């Protein structure tokens, strides 16, 4: 009787007897027909391939941009942020120029 790459599981059975099942050798190669399609494994990094990396990257860039814009407008009351960043934005920079009238300045 031929084993077809299988070996007996006798060493796993209790008492050293024969096992009702066999185990396939772990280093077998699957058969690839010369007439069938020649599949190739695409480039991947872990479970991320090019398509999923592009989708996650696009979503990450979108969330990062929204978080950055939120942070700018959340901290627009901080004088350093207002002066160094927001006043240098074209068309809306004049809105963030904050001049205190002399009669309201206690110093």
BAMAR-737111 format. One record per residue: x, y, z of N, C-alpha, C, O, CB in turn; residue number from 1; residue in one letter. Coordinates in pm, whole numbers, padded with zeros to 5 digits. Glycine has a CB too. Example, Ala and Ser with C-alpha at 12.3 -4.5 7.8 and 13.67 -1.06 7.14 Angstrom:
<atoms>
<<01319,-00569,00780>,<01230,-00450,00780>,<01320,-00330,00780>,<01424,-00332,00846>,<01131,-00447,00905>,1,a> <<01285,-00225,00708>,<01367,-00106,00714>,<01290,00003,00787>,<01341,00114,00804>,<01408,-00060,00572>,2,s> 
</atoms>
This chain:
<atoms>
<<00084,-00118,00000>,<00000,00000,00000>,<00088,00124,00000>,<00185,00131,00075>,<-00095,00000,00121>,1,x> <<00055,00219,-00083>,<00140,00337,-00093>,<00094,00443,00005>,<-00024,00450,00040>,<00139,00392,-00237>,2,x> <<00186,00525,00050>,<00156,00624,00152>,<00127,00763,00096>,<00065,00844,00165>,<00270,00633,00249>,3,x> <<00168,00793,-00025>,<00144,00922,-00088>,<00186,01039,00001>,<00111,01135,00018>,<-00002,00936,-00125>,4,x> <<00305,01032,00056>,<00356,01141,00139>,<00303,01140,00279>,<00326,01236,00353>,<00325,01270,00076>,5,x> <<00232,01037,00319>,<00176,01031,00454>,<00264,00942,00540>,<00336,00856,00490>,<00031,00978,00451>,6,x> <<00256,00964,00669>,<00324,00874,00761>,<00229,00838,00873>,<00132,00910,00898>,<00453,00938,00818>,7,x> <<00254,00731,00937>,<00165,00680,01040>,<00172,00767,01164>,<00276,00825,01196>,<00200,00535,01074>,8,x> <<00062,00775,01234>,<00058,00850,01359>,<00071,00758,01478>,<00015,00786,01584>,<-00071,00929,01369>,9,x> <<00144,00647,01464>,<00155,00549,01571>,<00224,00606,01693>,<00196,00565,01806>,<00228,00426,01523>,10,x> <<00315,00699,01672>,<00387,00754,01785>,<00299,00847,01869>,<00335,00882,01981>,<00511,00829,01737>,11,x> <<00184,00888,01816>,<00094,00976,01890>,<-00018,00900,01960>,<-00083,00955,02050>,<00035,01078,01797>,12,x> <<-00041,00777,01921>,<-00152,00701,01980>,<-00115,00658,02122>,<00001,00627,02149>,<-00186,00578,01893>,13,x> <<-00211,00655,02214>,<-00182,00611,02350>,<-00143,00463,02350>,<-00207,00382,02284>,<-00303,00634,02442>,14,x> <<-00041,00432,02420>,<00007,00294,02428>,<00095,00255,02312>,<00138,00140,02306>,<-00109,00201,02435>,15,x> <<00124,00343,02219>,<00212,00316,02108>,<00149,00236,01996>,<00221,00190,01907>,<00331,00245,02155>,16,x> <<00018,00217,01997>,<-00049,00141,01891>,<-00064,00222,01765>,<-00007,00331,01753>,<-00185,00093,01938>,17,x> <<-00138,00172,01673>,<-00161,00246,01549>,<-00275,00343,01566>,<-00370,00318,01641>,<-00189,00150,01432>,18,x> <<-00265,00454,01496>,<-00366,00558,01503>,<-00463,00540,01386>,<-00421,00492,01280>,<-00301,00699,01501>,19,x> <<-00589,00575,01402>,<-00684,00560,01292>,<-00666,00664,01182>,<-00737,00659,01081>,<-00824,00566,01344>,20,x> <<-00577,00755,01198>,<-00554,00856,01096>,<-00404,00873,01073>,<-00322,00828,01154>,<-00619,00991,01137>,21,x> <<-00371,00936,00964>,<-00231,00959,00932>,<-00208,01110,00916>,<-00302,01188,00901>,<-00191,00883,00802>,22,x> <<-00082,01146,00919>,<-00045,01286,00905>,<00034,01304,00776>,<00119,01222,00742>,<00037,01334,01026>,23,x> <<00006,01412,00706>,<00081,01442,00584>,<00216,01501,00625>,<00227,01571,00725>,<00002,01540,00491>,24,x> <<00316,01471,00546>,<00449,01527,00571>,<00439,01679,00563>,<00373,01731,00473>,<00554,01472,00467>,25,x> <<00502,01753,00652>,<00487,01899,00653>,<00560,01970,00541>,<00533,02088,00519>,<00536,01952,00782>,26,x> <<00651,01904,00469>,<00728,01976,00368>,<00688,01939,00225>,<00772,01941,00135>,<00876,01948,00388>,27,x> <<00562,01906,00203>,<00520,01868,00068>,<00499,01992,-00018>,<00476,02101,00035>,<00390,01785,00073>,28,x> <<00507,01976,-00147>,<00478,02082,-00242>,<00349,02047,-00315>,<00329,01932,-00354>,<00596,02102,-00343>,29,x> <<00262,02145,-00333>,<00138,02117,-00405>,<00168,02105,-00555>,<00263,02165,-00606>,<00033,02228,-00379>,30,x> <<00088,02028,-00621>,<00109,02003,-00765>,<00063,02123,-00845>,<-00046,02175,-00824>,<00034,01875,-00811>,31,x> <<00146,02167,-00939>,<00112,02275,-01029>,<00116,02222,-01171>,<00221,02180,-01220>,<00208,02397,-01012>,32,x> <<00003,02223,-01235>,<-00006,02172,-01371>,<00065,02266,-01468>,<00052,02388,-01454>,<-00153,02153,-01412>,33,x> <<00139,02214,-01563>,<00201,02303,-01662>,<00099,02364,-01757>,<00131,02457,-01830>,<00306,02227,-01741>,34,x> <<-00024,02311,-01757>,<-00128,02361,-01847>,<-00222,02460,-01778>,<-00300,02528,-01845>,<-00209,02245,-01902>,35,x> <<-00214,02470,-01649>,<-00302,02561,-01576>,<-00242,02700,-01566>,<-00131,02724,-01614>,<-00330,02507,-01437>,36,x> <<-00316,02793,-01504>,<-00263,02929,-01490>,<-00141,02930,-01398>,<-00135,02855,-01300>,<-00373,03025,-01436>,37,x> <<-00046,03014,-01430>,<00076,03025,-01350>,<00058,03140,-01251>,<00089,03256,-01281>,<00201,03047,-01441>,38,x> <<00009,03106,-01133>,<-00016,03206,-01031>,<00115,03249,-00966>,<00207,03169,-00950>,<-00112,03153,-00925>,39,x> <<00121,03376,-00930>,<00236,03429,-00858>,<00186,03508,-00739>,<00081,03572,-00746>,<00326,03518,-00950>,40,x> <<00258,03503,-00631>,<00221,03576,-00511>,<00263,03721,-00530>,<00379,03750,-00559>,<00286,03514,-00383>,41,x> <<00168,03812,-00513>,<00198,03954,-00530>,<00280,04007,-00415>,<00291,03943,-00310>,<00069,04034,-00544>,42,x> <<00338,04125,-00434>,<00417,04188,-00329>,<00327,04223,-00212>,<00219,04279,-00230>,<00489,04315,-00383>,43,x> <<00371,04189,-00093>,<00293,04219,00026>,<00388,04239,00143>,<00505,04201,00138>,<00191,04106,00057>,44,x> <<00335,04300,00249>,<00409,04322,00371>,<00317,04277,00485>,<00228,04350,00527>,<00453,04473,00387>,45,x> <<00340,04157,00534>,<00248,04098,00631>,<00119,04062,00560>,<00119,03983,00466>,<00221,04196,00749>,46,x> <<00009,04121,00606>,<-00120,04097,00541>,<-00159,04214,00451>,<-00267,04212,00391>,<-00228,04073,00645>,47,x> <<-00073,04315,00440>,<-00105,04434,00361>,<-00045,04420,00222>,<00076,04410,00206>,<-00052,04561,00430>,48,x> <<-00131,04420,00120>,<-00082,04423,-00016>,<-00093,04566,-00069>,<-00128,04657,00006>,<-00162,04323,-00107>,49,x> <<-00064,04586,-00195>,<-00060,04722,-00249>,<-00197,04789,-00244>,<-00205,04908,-00213>,<-00009,04719,-00393>,50,x> <<-00302,04716,-00274>,<-00436,04775,-00277>,<-00482,04817,-00137>,<-00532,04927,-00118>,<-00537,04676,-00337>,51,x> <<-00464,04728,-00039>,<-00509,04762,00096>,<-00421,04871,00156>,<-00471,04954,00232>,<-00507,04638,00186>,52,x> <<-00292,04872,00124>,<-00203,04977,00174>,<-00244,05113,00117>,<-00239,05214,00187>,<-00057,04946,00138>,53,x> <<-00285,05115,-00010>,<-00330,05240,-00071>,<-00460,05287,-00006>,<-00476,05406,00020>,<-00349,05222,-00224>,54,x> <<-00552,05196,00020>,<-00679,05234,00083>,<-00656,05287,00225>,<-00710,05391,00262>,<-00776,05115,00085>,55,x> <<-00576,05215,00303>,<-00549,05260,00441>,<-00469,05389,00442>,<-00490,05475,00527>,<-00474,05150,00519>,56,x> <<-00377,05404,00347>,<-00298,05527,00339>,<-00383,05648,00305>,<-00366,05755,00364>,<-00188,05512,00237>,57,x> <<-00475,05631,00211>,<-00564,05741,00174>,<-00652,05781,00292>,<-00672,05899,00319>,<-00652,05701,00054>,58,x> <<-00704,05681,00362>,<-00788,05710,00479>,<-00706,05776,00589>,<-00754,05868,00656>,<-00854,05581,00531>,59,x> <<-00582,05731,00608>,<-00496,05790,00711>,<-00460,05934,00680>,<-00457,06019,00769>,<-00370,05709,00726>,60,x> <<-00433,05962,00552>,<-00402,06100,00513>,<-00523,06190,00535>,<-00509,06303,00581>,<-00357,06106,00365>,61,x> <<-00642,06140,00502>,<-00764,06219,00523>,<-00788,06249,00670>,<-00816,06363,00707>,<-00884,06146,00467>,62,x> <<-00776,06147,00755>,<-00795,06169,00899>,<-00687,06261,00955>,<-00715,06343,01043>,<-00796,06035,00974>,63,x> <<-00563,06247,00906>,<-00456,06334,00954>,<-00478,06479,00917>,<-00453,06569,00997>,<-00324,06288,00899>,64,x> <<-00525,06503,00794>,<-00553,06640,00751>,<-00666,06702,00833>,<-00657,06818,00875>,<-00589,06643,00601>,65,x> <<-00770,06626,00856>,<-00882,06677,00936>,<-00837,06704,01080>,<-00877,06805,01138>,<-00999,06576,00935>,66,x> <<-00756,06616,01137>,<-00707,06636,01274>,<-00617,06758,01281>,<-00622,06833,01379>,<-00631,06511,01323>,67,x> <<-00534,06780,01178>,<-00447,06898,01177>,<-00525,07028,01167>,<-00494,07124,01236>,<-00348,06888,01063>,68,x> <<-00625,07030,01081>,<-00708,07151,01068>,<-00786,07176,01197>,<-00798,07291,01240>,<-00805,07137,00950>,69,x> <<-00838,07070,01259>,<-00906,07086,01387>,<-00812,07143,01492>,<-00850,07233,01567>,<-00963,06952,01434>,70,x> <<-00689,07092,01498>,<-00594,07140,01598>,<-00562,07288,01576>,<-00551,07364,01673>,<-00465,07057,01594>,71,x> <<-00547,07330,01451>,<-00519,07472,01425>,<-00633,07562,01474>,<-00608,07662,01541>,<-00497,07495,01275>,72,x> <<-00757,07524,01442>,<-00868,07609,01482>,<-00902,07594,01630>,<-00963,07683,01688>,<-00989,07578,01398>,73,x> <<-00865,07483,01691>,<-00886,07466,01834>,<-00790,07555,01913>,<-00827,07610,02016>,<-00867,07318,01875>,74,x> <<-00667,07568,01863>,<-00567,07647,01932>,<-00551,07787,01873>,<-00446,07849,01889>,<-00435,07575,01929>,75,x> <<-00655,07837,01805>,<-00641,07970,01745>,<-00638,08082,01848>,<-00603,08195,01814>,<-00753,07994,01647>,76,x> <<-00674,08055,01972>,<-00666,08156,02077>,<-00527,08170,02136>,<-00501,08266,02208>,<-00764,08123,02186>,77,x> <<-00438,08077,02108>,<-00302,08084,02159>,<-00225,08184,02074>,<-00220,08168,01952>,<-00233,07943,02158>,78,x> <<-00165,08289,02135>,<-00100,08393,02056>,<00011,08342,01964>,<00026,08392,01853>,<-00044,08497,02147>,79,x> <<00088,08245,02008>,<00198,08193,01926>,<00144,08124,01800>,<00200,08143,01692>,<00284,08094,02008>,80,x> <<00037,08046,01813>,<-00024,07979,01698>,<-00085,08082,01603>,<-00070,08073,01482>,<-00131,07877,01743>,81,x> <<-00153,08181,01661>,<-00218,08284,01580>,<-00115,08364,01501>,<-00133,08391,01383>,<-00302,08378,01669>,82,x> <<-00005,08402,01568>,<00095,08487,01504>,<00182,08411,01405>,<00208,08460,01295>,<00182,08551,01609>,83,x> <<00228,08291,01442>,<00324,08218,01358>,<00260,08139,01246>,<00324,08117,01143>,<00405,08126,01443>,84,x> <<00136,08095,01263>,<00076,08007,01162>,<-00044,08071,01095>,<-00046,08087,00972>,<00035,07874,01226>,85,x> <<-00144,08109,01174>,<-00273,08149,01115>,<-00267,08283,01042>,<-00340,08301,00945>,<-00377,08155,01222>,86,x> <<-00183,08376,01087>,<-00176,08506,01018>,<-00105,08495,00884>,<-00114,08587,00802>,<-00104,08608,01106>,87,x> <<-00035,08386,00859>,<00038,08370,00733>,<-00041,08295,00627>,<00010,08272,00517>,<00167,08298,00759>,88,x> <<-00166,08258,00658>,<-00251,08190,00560>,<-00314,08295,00469>,<-00374,08390,00520>,<-00361,08103,00630>,89,x> <<-00302,08281,00337>,<-00360,08382,00247>,<-00513,08388,00260>,<-00578,08288,00287>,<-00321,08351,00101>,90,x> <<-00567,08505,00241>,<-00710,08536,00240>,<-00776,08535,00377>,<-00871,08610,00398>,<-00782,08439,00151>,91,x> <<-00730,08455,00472>,<-00794,08455,00605>,<-00697,08500,00714>,<-00735,08505,00831>,<-00847,08315,00637>,92,x> <<-00574,08533,00677>,<-00475,08573,00776>,<-00510,08704,00845>,<-00476,08722,00962>,<-00341,08585,00711>,93,x> <<-00577,08796,00774>,<-00614,08925,00834>,<-00717,08909,00945>,<-00725,08994,01034>,<-00668,09019,00728>,94,x> <<-00795,08803,00941>,<-00894,08779,01045>,<-00828,08753,01180>,<-00887,08782,01284>,<-00983,08661,01006>,95,x> <<-00708,08699,01179>,<-00640,08661,01303>,<-00545,08768,01356>,<-00474,08744,01453>,<-00564,08533,01282>,96,x> <<-00541,08886,01292>,<-00462,08996,01345>,<-00540,09054,01463>,<-00653,09101,01448>,<-00433,09107,01234>,97,x> <<-00479,09049,01581>,<-00547,09091,01703>,<-00474,09213,01759>,<-00366,09200,01817>,<-00553,08975,01809>,98,x> <<-00533,09331,01742>,<-00474,09454,01793>,<-00559,09506,01908>,<-00681,09520,01895>,<-00462,09562,01681>,99,x> <<-00494,09532,02019>,<-00563,09583,02137>,<-00559,09737,02131>,<-00451,09795,02117>,<-00497,09529,02271>,100,x> <<-00675,09802,02140>,<-00675,09950,02140>,<-00597,10003,02260>,<-00592,09938,02365>,<-00822,10005,02142>,101,x> <<-00536,10120,02245>,<-00454,10171,02356>,<-00532,10197,02485>,<-00476,10183,02593>,<-00388,10298,02315>,102,x> <<-00660,10234,02474>,<-00736,10259,02597>,<-00771,10132,02673>,<-00801,10137,02792>,<-00862,10333,02563>,103,x> <<-00766,10014,02603>,<-00793,09887,02670>,<-00667,09818,02721>,<-00676,09718,02792>,<-00866,09795,02576>,104,x> <<-00549,09870,02685>,<-00423,09808,02725>,<-00386,09860,02866>,<-00367,09981,02885>,<-00309,09840,02620>,105,x> <<-00375,09770,02963>,<-00346,09816,03098>,<-00198,09855,03118>,<-00163,09910,03223>,<-00383,09708,03197>,106,x> <<-00113,09828,03024>,<00030,09858,03044>,<00070,09985,02976>,<00186,10025,02983>,<00117,09746,02992>,107,x> 
</atoms>
